[in-house]
Amino acid sequence: MAKKPNVQIRAPGQADTPAEKPEAAPTETPERDPRVALTVKVSALDYERLMLLKARKRRPVQALTEAAIKDMLDNEGV
């Protein structure tokens, strides 16, 4: 594929000069999330209850499920 010329749009009467290259954005790599994805299947009734809890506590479902799993593991002594 042919490379497009780097030319800026100019007003009539301006000199033909190539456009300045924009500064490159720093290539910072975001930190990787150390957590692992988990899929949970629940009944329609439990899903509805979870959505009601989400609305009442005003927290994302992920935060609610993480807290519930952590509480369960702590109670089991694992």
SULGITA-V680986 format. One record per pair of residues at least 6 apart in sequence whose C-alpha atoms are under 7 Angstrom apart, sorted by the first residue. I is the first residue (numbers start at 1). J is the second residue. Records with the same first field share a line. If there is no record, write none. Layout:
I->J + J
//
This chain:
6->18 + 19
7->18 + 19
8->18 + 19
54->60 + 61
//
